[in-house]
Structure formats: C-alpha cells, structure tokens
Amino acid sequence: MDIKVATWNIRGLCTSDKQDEVRKLINEEKLQICAIIETHVKFQKVNKMGQAVFGNWEFVTNAEDNNKGCRVMVGWNQNKVNAWLIAKTKQSMLFLFETTCQKSKFFCSFVYASNSGVERRNLWKELGAYRQIINKQPWVVSGDFNVTLDPKEHSNGCSAPSNDMIENVDIECLIQS
C-alpha cells in the first residue's frame, strides 16, 4: 500500500469553504495523512475545527504552544496508519508513522517556520535534534520555511542571498548529511 501524505499552507482555516476544500483534497487524493499549516485557529476552537475537517480521523495540533493560533494541525486515518507524536514545538511536529498493513515505518516532520530569522534559528536546532533521534531511518520534512533558497524565488526579487537564505541552505545541508 502506498502512503499518501499532503501538507497545505491554508493561510486560515476558519471559513467553511476552506474546511470543505481540505475535506475535498483528502477524499479526492485518497490521503492517509494530511497536515494543515498556518491555520490561524484559536486554541478554544481547534478541537471543533479539527473534527470538522478530519471527521473520524485522529488529529493533533500545536495550538497550545502558540498564543496567536494553531500553526500546525496533522490528521491521519488510524485505519491505515499508526502515528506516534515524538516532539512538538511552536514551529514543528515530529511523528513516527507506521502503515497498518505492511508495518512500514517512516518519520515525518511538519514545519511552519516563523517569519523571524531569530526564531527560525530555534527550528534549525530542533531539526538537528530530530536528525539525531531519527539517525538514518526514512524521514520526510514538509512545510513552509518562510524563506526561499534562491533570491530569484523571493517576491521582492532581491539580487543577493539574505542571511536568512544562507541559514536555510545550511540547514538543508545539515538535514541531508
């Protein structure tokens, strides 16, 4: 069985239209795991919103770690995959997933990085720590790092790499090594 995983930067999950879009994505793509980032859902409403989107799936969020609303919400079909949340921070969540049929295991980190380069440095440390936990086992890192790798990709079209871009390249090397 193939595992289908998606990560979507929804930029606000509070409308019924957005919730419908996520449910449609899950159904049409036959996903087993779906992460929604930048939800803007307040802590008091996160359970209701998760149930509305994921239905009978299991889900967890990092809403309690963020005073401005939920940054990462992850749902999975517990009939297809087992999930263990290993670490959860303001900017990331690390899971170990296992298929129920084949018992194949892989790690997955879902990221919604801060816009602040200073705060994003904490994320680089977190990912480095995750790498130590994971060792050489399969690992997927998915999400929005809020910084581009190349100046041409930036909306401002800057001509030289910023310090944030250089740090992003450094973490890419750390993860791949």
LINRA-V560494 format. One line per field, one symbol per residue. psi: psi as a letter, one per 20 degrees, with the letter a starting at -180 (. if undefined). burial: 1 if it has 16 or more other C-alpha atoms within 10 Angstrom, else 0. A space follows every 50 residues. Layout:
psi: ???
burial: ???
//
This chain:
psi: pqpppqppnhlojiqhggggggggggghilqhppppqlhjpqghjhgggg hhgidjqqqqrkhiipijrphpppqqoiihqqpoogqpahirppqpqpqh gikpqqqppppnqqiphghhhhgggghhgghhghckrppppqboikqrhp hhiqhikqiqprhhgghggghggghh.
burial: 00001111110111000110011001000011111111111110011011 00110011111111010011111111110111100001111111111110 00001011111111001001111101100110010000100111111111 100000000000011011001000000
//
